[in-house]
Each structure stands twice: as structure tokens, then as C-alpha cells.
Amino acid sequence: MAELLGLGDECGEGASGAPALTGSCLADNRLNLDVYPDGCRRFLQLFEGRRGEMVQVEFLRLSSNDCLLGTTLGILPHLKHLKSLVLKGGHARDEFGSCQHGSLTSLPPDVGNLRCLTHLDLSFNSLSTLPSCILHLPSLRVLLVSHNSLVALPEDFGSLSKLTFFSAMKNQLKDLPQSIGELAVLQDLDLSENALEFLPEEVGNLHNCTELDLSGNRLLSIPDSLANLKSLQRLHLHSNLLVTVPASLASLPNLSRLDLQNNCLRAVPSEIQTSPFVHLRGNPLGETEPSLKADESSAGRLRRLFLASGEDSFTVTSEGCKVVLACGIHFYFPPGAASDPLRIYFRTLAPDPQWVKLRHHDVLLSRVLELQPHGVKFQQEVQIWMPYASPQTLHQREVVVRTFSGQSWSDLRTRVEQKRKSKKHAAHCSVLHFSWFLVVSRLVQNECEVPTEGTLLFSSVDPNIKVTFPPGVTEETRSVKLQVLPVSAEEIEEITADAGCRASPLLCLSQDSLVDFLRPVRIQLPLPPGVTGLNLDRSRLHLLHGDLEGHTWDDITSQVVLEFTHLYAVFEVTHFSWYWLWYTTKTYIGGIAKKVYERLRMYQVNFIALQRKKDPEQVLLQCVPKHKVDPVLKKLQDRYRGPEPSDMVEMFEGEQFFAAFERGISIDMDRPDCVDGRLSFIFYSHLKNMKEIYVTSPVDRKGQAVKGQVSFYRGAVPKSIPEDASRRRKGPDSLWLATLPIKLPRLKPRWGENSGPLKGFSFPPLNLGNAETGYLTQANLLSIARRVGADWQTIGLNLGLTYQQIERIEYNNREDLDKQILDMLFSWAQQNSEDPDCVSKLITALRESGRQDITDEVETIIELGRQKYRESIRRVGLEQESSTEDSAIAMM
């Protein structure tokens, strides 16, 4: 049965050495190989061993991220019966988790001989020009070339006379050929996220067009000929530079949505402004033209852009604008900042400690913001407001925006602002270039320029700390920075367990030169608490010098001349680093100082592991600072239950740790943050260190519950995970941090379990839809499932399933793509079996998922059902006769 449905195992080896044509590879002349990392290799082996069957293939899907794509392309012209060809990229991801474009840059000329080809998808590739062979495909109806690098379309593009759907979103198109008006049967045209500055009048000849998307371009106006598109239902023009729109758009008879948001419209015709289907937010309606003189006072009259959560770019012109992202980040582009219209792309990323390097005592307060294009220099400074987690428990520190120059991170001059109503904080900075940005809390930094005449530098945290640079200290002016870390007597006593230990504030000095000073620099530090020049025992006082990383602390008391006043110690040095005064009877003070320094960088945290009450297989893991544990648990207690938090442990800011489920419990292996069943975390004290996952068990839970556990380990993910953690782990397993119990309850018997031919999938007969609109049956859905492939998650989301439902389906049917597809499709069908519009919703979801090939076939089956219904009406009068069997036969 699995082979009949095309739901078998992966390609096995046939008797001849070539892969056997099992269902997962080839079903009903359909070959879905983009779900395999080595799909092209499988294709080549199949073609070599089963050429007679391969040349009959009608539907083919391959990944253009495959290294053997070039060899495979040469075989495509032999598939004379091919109707649908998908060569998409995006199946591989870069280090930041973004989809990588495929390697496809052209197609063999002989592809133009595929006379049966109706559907061609070349999205997410590296095309700079449209392959000329495409214009010779006589039957082509659907063409997708989105997410490429096209700068123009061929002048004879209109020769694709049968084209009904064309998508070229996210390219670099600057204009359109006049021949585009010759696409007489075109129904859906998507040219969003390009660089179009004007449209040809011929666009008005697309009389059958029902949806036109021109959003995210540089259009200043649109031709009046758009009023000729009498079939148009949806017109998307948001995020352009429009200053005027024709009033005739309001009279289009079938128009249900006109999106004009985020343009430069200061006035619109009354017919448009009063229409209920028009969206105008983000336009400077009613405002006067800005003066030629650009200054700060003109900021209030600038164009405002409000971007939704799904958008990732916007256009800036020489007029400037204000931009508000859905995540709360604000931009201000003053007039003249960009001389030409410039497309800005943005995204927020989880910080990766491999390239986001925090300095000692830094605290990360935000995600990473990336702005592109990198390296573009603005004519005037662009202002950025970045929301951040307020460091309420951090004192004597400052918040700064840190940016990456391509080689190193540097801190920008930052002003902290707080919104009046929400009380939320934002870090405000100005930049002339775009790259990566994040918000950190650092030790207060005082700095100055040291000239040859010398100067004096004070600490704003502790004015008793000062550095004196005498005349002649340097030949060239150099920049010096000073930071102070206050240390209380209580902290020293708690860490050292010695009430007699005292220490001064930690002083860190740095400079921008590698050359030592020409003359000694004089440093004044306050004596440790409780110590004065009157009661000072010099044998107990130690001046320590630490390297910049704090790994070694050397006692340099005997190497410098220490002078004392009643409150201060004064000494001279010629090079900069950490300096620390200690007052103690201990002898090996360097080791004690290193231990204290490390402890000052650590945070006391607890681990929690909670299971959702309604679904115990959904587990929440979180690393929480000790003072936040109770509030976090209180917030989660209504939806989750679980053991008490772990014992307190200590962690560094930015330290990596991982969680491993043990004793009969496992997690999905396909998560990007999961390696061999081990879930990777990075601890940031002011960010949420939380992940929610689904767990399963290889143990049969029909008879008994599974009592397992989750253990947390310090450090990078190791090659081999330790054995099940015990409560007192020492020796080679000292990386263990904590263990918490996890219990998966005994499974309750489910309806229809172990019955039916679909290996655990059994559903009652389905009749989706109604007689007039056509039915879809269980057999129809099974046939659809054979075609879905790796797009099942996208289709499920477009059908209305939640992300949690999708993830649960994936985990429940781990490593079995066919069962994942079946579970998703039939779960949706059962939930919507009473909805008379469910069939049309399915068709819409398939189309929105880019699966026009399946959409066309479903629509054909539905139409056949309608015809049979009408024939039955004519045959027996008004007695309705179900067309279920006929539609089922047509689908098989």
C-alpha cells in the first residue's frame, strides 16, 4: 500500500545496481528529490539505471544547492513529458540561519524544447538574466524567478502567450519591457521588492490580471492605464515613493484591496480616500512640501514608514524618512542622507559568541541588528534607536551601542532614552555606515587625548582615582581609556571567606598605542576599605598587576615605589593594564585575586524544566538568574508543571552550555541548535535563555510511563555525551551542572490505532466541500500527499495550523517525511470537514505556498466533480447525486 501511494522508504538499490524506483523517489511520474541532500546524485543514478521510466517523468523537484546540479541540468531536455520543473535554492543555510541562494545561473538551451512544460520554478537562485530558452516554452503557464538577481526582463518577454502566473519578487529589476502588455491571459503578477522606477503604459493591457503586486519598489507614479484592469481584485503599491495616484483606480469594478501604505502621498483623490478597501497608513497626508533647506526641525514633516513583522526592507530617498520596525527599532534618515533612492535590508539575529565578542564585565542587552548594504556611506548621520532589556540590577555602568566594522567591534557614542508611556528603554546612536549593531552594558569608560604637554584623567565612578600624565610622556597624541570596577568589602569577604581581606576598586587602563609611555604615568588609587595611612601595615599591602584577560595576577609591590597619604596609594607605571590594591595576610595573593576576579564575572543561576499541563511532551527549558526564578515560575505556573528548580550554579556572560535528555527520553535531531540529541544554549543574564521543545521516547509507553531526566552540562557540545548524570558528579564528568526529572505519562489508547492500511493512519471517509463546489475525498488527499514533499510545513501554516502544531507533527513522525505530510493534511481535514469553504481554502494555501502544480490539478478535479454534479441534476431532476466517486477516480 505504501508503494501504491508513493509513501515508501528512501531509494533503495535495485538488482542492477541503480536505485530502485520505490515510492519515496518516483510516484505517478513524479520525482521529488529536493528533500534529499544528495538529490541530484539520486537523479543521475535513476536516469542511468531506469532511463525508460525516467523519460516519462512529468513532475520533477531538485535542489539548486546541490553540488551536482550542473551535470543534472544536461539531462533535463531528455524528459520530453515534463510538465512541472522546480529548481529552487534555499535548502541550505548560512552561519546566521538565512537561506542560501542556489548555484543556478543559466539553463541549457535545449530546455526550450520541453513542449509540455507548464510550471517552472527557479526561485532562490543566482540568475542575473532570464535564460533565453524559457521564451521558447510554448505551454508555460506558471513562472517563478523570485529571490534572484535579475536586473531586466527580455524585450520579447511577451511571447509567453499562455502565462497566467509570474513572480519575480526580490530581484533588482529597474524597468519592464513594453511587451509585458502582450501577456493576455496573465492573472497574477508579482514584481514586489525590486527597483522599478516607472511602469510602461502597456501594463494596462493585462485585462485578465486579478492580482498585481508592485510593493517595495521606487515608483513615483503609476500610469493611468491601470484603470483598464477591469478584472483586478488586489493592487499592492505599499512601500514605494508615490506622490500621486489616479482617481480612476477607485472605479475598478472588482477591486477589493488597494494598498498605498508607506508612500509619499500628501494628497489623494477623495474617491480613493473614502473607499473602504484603500489602506493609506504611513503617508504624510495633509502635510506641506518640505523646504529645500534640510535641518533637524524638518524631521517632524518627514515621510513615516511603519513596517509589519513580515517585511525585511524599505526604500530611502534624498527627502529622508522615519522608519519604525515591528520589533520596536526606529530609524531617522535626515534629508540628504542618501543622494539616490536606496533599498535598506534589515534582520535581527541571535548573538553567536563565536563572532560577538563580549569584553570582561560586559552584559548583552539586545539581539544583533544587521543593516544592509554594508559599507555604504551616508552623506549625513543616520540615527538609530534600539530597544534593550533594562539592566536594573547593574550599577555604576553605562549602556552603549556596539558596531562591527568588518574586522572588530567598537562602541558608539550613545544616549539612553526612556519612553514616557511604556517606560521602555532605547539606546540612541548616530552612524554614517551600516553593518551589525547590538546594545551592551559596560563599565563606565572615561577617556581623554594625551598630548605631549601631558594631562590629567579622573574616574567619574570614583573621583578618588586619577591618572597624571607628565609633560613629555608621549611624542604623538594618543587616546587613553579608564574603567573602574567597584568591589565591596562584603563581596571580598564572601568569596575569600576571610574577614581580614580588603581590596580597592579594580582599575583598568588602556591606550590606542602599542608603545610604552616615555615617562612614568602617576596613578592614584584609594586604599582598601578600613585601611588608612595611619594604621597601614605595609607588609600586608600588595599591588597586583593583571593581564587584560585577567588570567594572571602578579604582585608588583617590590617593583614600584609606593607612596601613601592618609587615604590614597600612589605609584608610577609606563604601560597599562589592570591594577588592584589588596590588604591581606595571605601569602599567595595572585591565585586568590584570580579566583575573586572570576567570581566577580559570574552570575548565580538556576535551571528549570517544566512540562506543559495539556501536553507533557512539550518541555520548557530555561536558565534563570537567581533573583528572577520566583517571578518566572509564577508567570508559568498556570500552563506548566515540573520539579523544583535546580541547585544554584554560576555561569559567565556569554558562556555556552547544553542540555541532554537521558534515560529513555530524546528530542528531535533536526533542529539547527541540536547536535546528536544535545541542545545548545548561550547564557546571557539579561536575555531569555529559554527553549521549548517536544520530546519523545523509544520506550513503549502503552504499558507504563517513562521516568527520564534532562541534564545540563557546561562548555561546548562535546564529541561524546557523558553517561546519565548523578547528583554528585566529579572527576571526568565535572562539566555537569544540574539534573532535573522529566516524566512522560502512559499513553492512552487512541481511536483507530493500528487499524487501516496507512501504517498507523486511519481516518473516517472524508467528503470535503459540497456537491455544488465539488468534493475532495480521502483518496484525493492521499494523492495530494504524494506531491507535497518538503513544502508540507509551509502549506500547513497557510492552512491555518499553528507553528506548535507543525512542530508537534514533525516530532511525532520524526525521520519519516511521508507520515509528517499525512498527519498534517488529515489533521487539517478532520478539523475542517464541516466547513463548506475548506476546499477553496486548500487551493489558496497551495497557491500561496508556491505549489501551483498541485493547485492546477486540484482545481481540475473539483471542476470534474462539478460537471458530474450538473449532469446528475439534468439526469434525475433536482435530486442531488454525490460526485464523490467521480472526483476520486479522476484524482487517482
Backbone hydrogen bonds, N-H to C=O, Kabsch-Sander energy under -0.5 kcal/mol:
donor,donor_aa,acceptor,acceptor_aa,energy
5,L,1,M,-1.9
6,G,2,A,-0.6
6,G,3,E,-0.7
7,L,2,A,-3.4
14,G,18,A,-3.6
17,G,14,G,-1.3
20,A,12,G,-3.5
22,T,20,A,-2.2
24,S,9,D,-0.9
25,C,22,T,-1.5
26,L,22,T,-2.1
27,A,30,R,-2.2
30,R,27,A,-1.0
31,L,59,F,-3.2
32,N,25,C,-0.6
32,N,30,R,-0.5
33,L,31,L,-0.8
33,L,61,R,-2.3
36,Y,33,L,-1.2
39,G,36,Y,-1.4
42,R,38,D,-1.9
43,F,39,G,-2.3
44,L,40,C,-2.6
45,Q,41,R,-2.3
46,L,42,R,-2.6
47,F,43,F,-2.7
48,E,44,L,-1.9
49,G,45,Q,-2.2
50,R,46,L,-3.1
53,E,50,R,-0.7
54,M,50,R,-2.5
55,V,51,R,-2.2
56,Q,53,E,-1.2
57,V,54,M,-1.9
58,E,29,N,-2.9
59,F,29,N,-1.9
60,L,84,S,-2.6
61,R,31,L,-2.5
62,L,86,V,-3.0
64,S,88,K,-2.8
66,D,63,S,-1.1
69,L,66,D,-1.5
72,T,68,L,-1.8
73,L,69,L,-2.4
74,G,70,G,-0.8
75,I,72,T,-1.8
76,L,72,T,-0.9
76,L,73,L,-0.6
78,H,75,I,-2.2
79,L,76,L,-2.3
80,K,78,H,-1.8
81,H,55,V,-0.8
82,L,79,L,-1.9
83,K,58,E,-3.5
84,S,58,E,-2.6
85,L,119,H,-2.8
86,V,60,L,-2.5
87,L,85,L,-0.5
87,L,121,D,-3.1
88,K,62,L,-1.0
89,G,123,S,-1.9
90,G,100,Q,-2.3
94,D,98,S,-2.5
97,G,94,D,-1.8
100,Q,92,A,-3.2
102,G,124,F,-3.5
103,S,64,S,-2.6
111,V,108,P,-2.0
112,G,109,P,-1.8
113,N,110,D,-2.1
114,L,111,V,-1.9
115,R,113,N,-1.9
116,C,80,K,-0.5
117,L,114,L,-1.3
118,T,83,K,-2.7
119,H,83,K,-2.3
120,L,142,V,-2.4
121,D,85,L,-2.5
122,L,120,L,-0.5
122,L,144,L,-3.5
124,F,146,S,-2.0
125,N,147,H,-0.7
126,S,104,L,-1.9
134,I,131,P,-1.5
135,L,132,S,-1.1
136,H,133,C,-1.5
137,L,134,I,-1.6
140,L,137,L,-1.0
141,R,118,T,-2.5
142,V,118,T,-2.7
143,L,165,F,-2.5
144,L,120,L,-2.4
145,V,167,S,-3.2
147,H,169,M,-2.6
148,N,170,K,-0.7
149,S,127,L,-2.4
151,V,128,S,-1.2
157,F,154,P,-1.6
159,S,156,D,-2.0
160,L,157,F,-1.6
161,S,159,S,-2.3
163,L,160,L,-1.7
164,T,141,R,-3.1
165,F,141,R,-2.2
166,F,188,D,-2.5
167,S,143,L,-2.1
168,A,190,D,-3.3
170,K,192,S,-2.0
171,N,193,E,-0.7
172,Q,150,L,-2.4
174,K,151,V,-1.4
180,I,177,P,-1.7
181,G,178,Q,-1.6
182,E,179,S,-2.3
183,L,180,I,-1.4
184,A,182,E,-2.2
185,V,161,S,-0.5
186,L,183,L,-1.4
187,Q,164,T,-2.6
188,D,164,T,-2.0
189,L,211,E,-2.5
190,D,166,F,-2.6
191,L,189,L,-0.6
191,L,213,D,-3.0
193,E,215,S,-2.2
195,A,173,L,-2.1
197,E,174,K,-1.4
203,V,200,P,-1.9
204,G,201,E,-1.9
205,N,202,E,-2.3
206,L,203,V,-1.7
207,H,205,N,-2.1
209,C,206,L,-1.7
210,T,187,Q,-3.0
211,E,187,Q,-1.8
212,L,234,R,-2.5
213,D,189,L,-2.6
214,L,212,L,-0.6
214,L,236,H,-3.1
216,G,238,H,-2.1
218,R,196,L,-2.4
220,L,197,E,-1.0
226,L,223,P,-1.6
227,A,224,D,-2.0
228,N,225,S,-2.3
229,L,226,L,-1.8
230,K,228,N,-2.2
231,S,207,H,-0.6
232,L,229,L,-1.6
233,Q,210,T,-3.1
234,R,210,T,-1.9
235,L,257,R,-2.7
236,H,212,L,-2.7
237,L,235,L,-0.6
237,L,259,D,-2.6
239,S,261,Q,-2.3
241,L,219,L,-1.8
243,V,220,L,-2.1
244,T,220,L,-0.7
249,L,246,P,-1.4
250,A,247,A,-1.5
251,S,248,S,-1.3
252,L,249,L,-1.5
255,L,252,L,-0.9
256,S,233,Q,-3.6
257,R,233,Q,-1.4
258,L,277,F,-2.7
259,D,235,L,-2.4
260,L,258,L,-0.8
260,L,279,H,-2.6
262,N,281,R,-2.1
264,C,242,L,-1.8
266,R,264,C,-0.5
272,I,269,P,-0.9
273,Q,269,P,-2.3
274,T,270,S,-1.9
275,S,272,I,-1.1
278,V,275,S,-1.3
279,H,258,L,-2.4
283,N,280,L,-0.9
285,L,283,N,-1.7
286,G,266,R,-3.0
287,E,284,P,-1.9
294,A,292,L,-0.7
295,D,293,K,-0.6
298,S,295,D,-1.4
299,A,296,E,-1.6
300,G,297,S,-0.6
301,R,298,S,-1.6
302,L,299,A,-1.3
303,R,320,G,-0.5
305,L,322,K,-2.7
307,L,305,L,-0.6
307,L,324,V,-2.5
311,E,308,A,-1.3
314,F,344,I,-2.0
316,V,342,L,-2.9
320,G,317,T,-1.6
321,C,333,F,-1.6
322,K,303,R,-3.0
323,V,331,F,-2.1
324,V,305,L,-2.8
325,L,329,I,-2.9
328,G,325,L,-1.8
330,H,385,W,-2.0
331,F,323,V,-2.4
332,Y,383,Q,-2.2
333,F,321,C,-3.0
336,G,318,S,-2.6
337,A,334,P,-2.2
342,L,316,V,-3.1
344,I,314,F,-3.5
344,I,342,L,-0.6
345,Y,372,Q,-2.3
346,F,312,D,-2.1
347,R,370,E,-1.6
349,L,368,V,-3.1
355,W,352,D,-1.9
356,V,352,D,-2.8
357,K,355,W,-1.0
358,L,356,V,-0.7
362,D,359,R,-2.2
363,V,441,S,-2.1
365,L,439,V,-2.9
366,S,439,V,-0.7
368,V,349,L,-2.7
369,L,437,F,-3.4
370,E,347,R,-3.0
370,E,368,V,-0.6
371,L,435,S,-3.0
372,Q,345,Y,-3.0
375,G,434,F,-1.2
376,V,373,P,-0.9
378,F,376,V,-0.5
378,F,432,L,-2.5
379,Q,337,A,-2.9
382,V,431,V,-3.2
383,Q,332,Y,-2.2
384,I,429,C,-2.8
385,W,330,H,-2.4
386,M,384,I,-0.5
386,M,427,A,-2.5
388,Y,425,H,-1.4
389,A,365,L,-2.3
390,S,388,Y,-0.5
392,Q,390,S,-1.9
394,L,391,P,-1.3
395,H,393,T,-0.5
398,E,442,R,-2.4
400,V,440,V,-2.5
401,V,412,L,-0.5
402,R,400,V,-0.5
402,R,438,L,-3.3
403,T,410,S,-2.9
404,F,436,W,-1.6
405,S,408,S,-2.6
410,S,403,T,-2.5
412,L,401,V,-3.1
415,R,428,H,-2.6
417,E,426,A,-2.7
419,K,424,K,-2.6
423,K,419,K,-1.3
425,H,388,Y,-0.5
426,A,417,E,-2.6
427,A,386,M,-2.8
428,H,415,R,-2.9
428,H,426,A,-0.5
429,C,384,I,-2.2
431,V,382,V,-2.5
436,W,404,F,-0.6
437,F,369,L,-2.5
438,L,402,R,-1.9
440,V,400,V,-2.5
441,S,363,V,-2.8
442,R,398,E,-2.7
442,R,440,V,-0.5
444,V,396,Q,-0.9
446,N,444,V,-0.5
446,N,482,L,-2.7
448,C,480,V,-1.9
450,V,478,R,-3.3
454,G,451,P,-1.5
455,T,469,F,-1.0
457,L,467,V,-2.6
459,S,465,I,-1.8
465,I,462,D,-2.5
466,K,464,N,-0.6
466,K,524,Q,-1.2
467,V,457,L,-2.8
468,T,522,R,-3.2
469,F,455,T,-3.0
469,F,467,V,-0.5
472,G,452,T,-3.5
473,V,470,P,-1.3
478,R,450,V,-1.6
480,V,448,C,-2.5
481,K,510,S,-2.8
482,L,446,N,-3.1
483,Q,508,C,-2.4
484,V,444,V,-0.6
485,L,506,L,-2.5
492,I,488,S,-1.8
493,E,489,A,-2.3
494,E,490,E,-2.4
495,I,491,E,-2.3
496,T,492,I,-2.6
497,A,493,E,-1.7
501,C,498,D,-1.4
502,R,583,Y,-1.6
504,S,581,L,-2.6
506,L,485,L,-2.7
507,L,579,Y,-2.4
508,C,483,Q,-3.0
509,L,577,S,-2.2
510,S,481,K,-2.1
512,D,479,S,-1.7
517,F,574,T,-2.4
518,L,473,V,-2.7
519,R,473,V,-0.5
521,V,573,V,-3.8
522,R,468,T,-2.2
523,I,521,V,-0.5
523,I,571,F,-3.2
524,Q,466,K,-2.6
525,L,523,I,-0.5
525,L,569,A,-2.6
527,L,567,L,-2.6
531,V,528,P,-2.0
533,G,566,H,-2.0
536,L,532,T,-0.6
538,R,536,L,-0.7
540,R,537,D,-2.1
541,L,537,D,-0.5
541,L,538,R,-0.8
542,H,582,W,-3.2
544,L,542,H,-0.6
544,L,580,W,-3.3
545,H,554,D,-2.9
546,G,578,W,-1.6
547,D,552,T,-1.5
550,G,547,D,-1.9
554,D,545,H,-2.9
556,I,543,L,-2.6
556,I,554,D,-0.8
559,Q,556,I,-1.4
560,V,556,I,-0.8
560,V,557,T,-0.6
562,L,560,V,-0.8
563,E,570,V,-2.8
565,T,568,Y,-2.5
569,A,525,L,-3.0
570,V,563,E,-3.0
571,F,523,I,-2.0
573,V,521,V,-2.0
578,W,546,G,-1.8
579,Y,507,L,-2.7
580,W,544,L,-2.0
582,W,542,H,-3.1
582,W,580,W,-0.5
583,Y,502,R,-2.8
584,T,540,R,-2.3
589,I,587,T,-1.8
592,I,588,Y,-1.1
593,A,589,I,-2.6
594,K,590,G,-2.0
595,K,591,G,-1.9
596,V,592,I,-2.5
597,Y,593,A,-2.9
598,E,594,K,-2.3
599,R,595,K,-2.1
600,L,596,V,-2.1
601,R,597,Y,-0.7
601,R,598,E,-0.9
602,M,599,R,-1.1
603,Y,651,M,-2.6
605,V,603,Y,-0.6
605,V,649,V,-3.2
606,N,624,V,-2.7
608,I,622,Q,-2.4
610,L,620,L,-2.4
611,Q,641,R,-3.4
612,R,615,D,-0.6
612,R,618,Q,-2.4
613,K,639,R,-2.6
618,Q,615,D,-2.3
619,V,617,E,-0.7
619,V,693,I,-3.1
620,L,610,L,-3.4
621,L,619,V,-0.5
621,L,691,K,-2.9
622,Q,608,I,-1.9
623,C,689,N,-1.8
624,V,606,N,-2.9
624,V,622,Q,-0.6
626,K,604,Q,-3.0
628,K,625,P,-2.3
629,V,625,P,-0.6
629,V,626,K,-1.0
632,V,628,K,-2.1
633,L,629,V,-2.6
634,K,630,D,-2.2
635,K,631,P,-1.7
636,L,632,V,-1.4
637,Q,633,L,-1.4
639,R,636,L,-1.3
640,Y,636,L,-2.1
641,R,611,Q,-2.5
646,S,607,F,-2.6
649,V,605,V,-2.5
651,M,603,Y,-2.1
653,E,601,R,-0.6
654,G,683,F,-3.4
655,E,652,F,-1.7
655,E,683,F,-0.5
657,F,681,F,-1.8
658,F,713,Y,-2.3
659,A,679,L,-2.5
660,A,711,S,-2.6
661,F,677,G,-0.6
662,E,709,Q,-3.3
666,S,696,T,-2.7
668,D,694,Y,-0.7
674,C,671,R,-1.6
675,V,678,R,-2.4
676,D,674,C,-0.5
678,R,675,V,-1.5
679,L,659,A,-2.8
680,S,673,D,-2.7
680,S,678,R,-0.5
681,F,657,F,-3.1
683,F,655,E,-2.9
684,Y,682,I,-0.6
686,H,364,L,-0.5
687,L,684,Y,-1.6
689,N,687,L,-0.7
690,M,688,K,-1.0
691,K,621,L,-2.4
693,I,619,V,-2.6
695,V,617,E,-2.5
696,T,666,S,-2.9
699,V,664,G,-0.5
701,R,699,V,-0.6
706,V,744,L,-2.7
707,K,705,A,-0.6
708,G,706,V,-0.9
708,G,742,I,-2.7
709,Q,662,E,-1.8
710,V,740,L,-2.8
711,S,660,A,-2.7
712,F,738,A,-2.9
713,Y,658,F,-2.7
714,R,735,L,-3.4
715,G,656,Q,-1.8
733,D,730,K,-1.5
734,S,731,G,-1.5
736,W,733,D,-1.8
737,L,712,F,-3.3
738,A,712,F,-1.3
740,L,710,V,-2.6
742,I,708,G,-2.2
744,L,706,V,-2.7
747,L,701,R,-2.5
753,E,750,R,-1.8
755,S,752,G,-1.5
758,L,761,F,-0.8
761,F,758,L,-0.6
762,S,760,G,-0.6
768,L,776,L,-2.8
770,N,774,G,-0.9
774,G,770,N,-1.7
776,L,768,L,-1.5
778,Q,766,L,-0.6
781,L,777,T,-2.2
782,L,778,Q,-2.1
783,S,779,A,-1.8
784,I,780,N,-2.2
785,A,781,L,-2.6
786,R,782,L,-1.1
787,R,783,S,-0.5
787,R,784,I,-1.7
788,V,784,I,-1.0
789,G,785,A,-0.6
791,D,788,V,-1.1
792,W,789,G,-1.2
793,Q,790,A,-0.5
795,I,791,D,-2.4
796,G,792,W,-2.5
797,L,793,Q,-2.3
798,N,794,T,-2.2
799,L,795,I,-1.5
800,G,797,L,-1.1
801,L,796,G,-2.2
806,I,802,T,-2.2
807,E,803,Y,-2.7
808,R,804,Q,-2.3
809,I,805,Q,-2.4
810,E,806,I,-2.2
811,Y,807,E,-2.3
812,N,808,R,-2.8
813,N,809,I,-1.4
814,R,811,Y,-1.2
816,D,813,N,-1.7
820,Q,816,D,-1.8
821,I,817,L,-2.2
822,L,818,D,-2.3
823,D,819,K,-2.9
824,M,820,Q,-2.3
825,L,821,I,-2.6
826,F,822,L,-2.8
827,S,823,D,-1.9
828,W,824,M,-2.1
829,A,825,L,-2.1
830,Q,826,F,-2.5
831,Q,827,S,-1.8
832,N,828,W,-1.5
833,S,830,Q,-0.7
835,D,832,N,-1.5
838,C,835,D,-1.6
841,K,837,D,-1.9
842,L,838,C,-2.1
843,I,839,V,-2.3
844,T,840,S,-2.3
845,A,841,K,-2.4
846,L,842,L,-2.3
847,R,843,I,-2.2
848,E,844,T,-2.8
849,S,845,A,-1.3
850,G,847,R,-1.7
851,R,846,L,-2.6
852,Q,850,G,-0.8
855,T,851,R,-2.1
856,D,852,Q,-2.6
857,E,853,D,-1.3
858,V,854,I,-2.7
859,E,855,T,-2.6
860,T,856,D,-1.9
861,I,857,E,-2.2
862,I,858,V,-2.6
863,E,859,E,-2.3
864,L,860,T,-2.0
865,G,861,I,-2.2
866,R,862,I,-2.2
867,Q,863,E,-2.4
868,K,864,L,-2.3
869,Y,865,G,-2.1
870,R,866,R,-2.7
871,E,867,Q,-2.4
872,S,868,K,-2.2
873,I,869,Y,-2.0
874,R,870,R,-2.3
875,R,871,E,-2.0
876,V,872,S,-2.4
877,G,873,I,-1.1
879,E,876,V,-1.0
887,S,883,S,-2.4
888,A,884,T,-2.2
889,I,885,E,-2.4
890,A,886,D,-2.3
891,M,887,S,-1.5
892,M,888,A,-1.3
